[in-house]
């Protein structure tokens, strides 16, 4: 199988998995309320190949792909209306807090070294 066929087959496999069902889950009804779970779906693929005609007659190939689905919220439908309920992303929040502490430590450190230089 050459690299073009490999990438074509890989693309077809990933395209069949990218459907609306991957973004919207099955609706769940309770009383007069319907909740539809939602996810953020990303997929990608890549491949490579090579060929060297010489003393050793080398050839190559390869490919890979992936699909990531992360819950992001739910759509709530009631007689009063429809609203989107967001699921918090604690990873992003944690990174923002860590970055804030790091920047604060750098600013405090520079402030102390600046005061020492003025005292000298």
N, C-alpha and C positions, 0 to 999 in steps of 0.2 A: 504494500500500500504506500503510495507516495504522499508527500506532505499536503498537497491540495486535497486529496481524498480524506486524509485524516482530519484536517481542519473543517472540511465540509460536514463530515459525520459528527464531529464534536459540536459544531454549531447547531445542527439539527436536533441533537439530543438535548442541548440546553434550551433551545427554543420550545420544545415540547413541554418542558417543566415550567416555563415562564407563562403562567396563566393567571386569570383573575382569582382562581381558588387559592393561589399562593399569597395574594394580598388580602382578600376578604375571606374570613372563616365562615363556617356555617352559622346562620342566625340562631340565636337562643331566645326563646319567648318565655316570659314569666308574667302572668297577669296581663295587663294592658301595655307591657313594655317589651320591646324587642331590642336585643343587643347583638351587634355584628362586630366580631373582633377583626382588627386590621393589623397588618404587618408591613414593614418596609422591606422590600425584596430587591436584592442586587445579585447580578450574576455576571460572570466574565469568563473568558477563555483565552488561551494563547497556545502557541505552538512554535516549533522550531524545526530546523532541518539542516542538513549539510551534505556536501558531497565533495570528495577530493579524488580526482583521477590522477593516479600516479603509481608509484612503486607498490604501495600497499592497497590501493583501490578501496578507500574508505567510503562509508555512507552513514547517514544519520537520520534522525527523525524524533519526534516527540510531541506531546501535547498534553494539555490539562485544562481543567475548568472547575468552576465552583459556583455554588449558589448559597447565599446567606439570607435568611429571613429572620427579622428581629421584630417582636411585638412592639407596636408604637401607640396603640390606643384602641378605642372601640367607638362605634357609632350607636348612639342610644336613640331609639325611636319611640315616642310616647304620643298620646293624643294631644298633649300640650305643644309638642314640637319635636325637632330633631337637634341633637347636639353631639359634638365630637369630644370624647373624653380622652385626654392625653395621658399616656403612661410616662412617668418621669424617667429620664436617662441618667442613672446615678453615676455611670462611668464618666460622662461629660462633666457633671457637677463636681465629682471628685477631682478630676484633672484641673478644673478651674480653681478650686480651693487650693490645691497644691501649688499651682502657678502663682496664685496670690500670695501665699506664704513665702515662696521663693523670691518673688520680686520685692516683697516687703523686707526680707532679710538683706537683700542686696542694697536697697535704699538706706536702711538703717546702718549698714556697714560703711557705706560711702559717707554718710553723715558724720559718723564717729571719726573716720580718718580725716575728713575735712576740718573738724574742730581741732584735732591734734596738730595739723599743719599750721593753723592760725595761732596756736599757743606757742609754737616754736619761734 
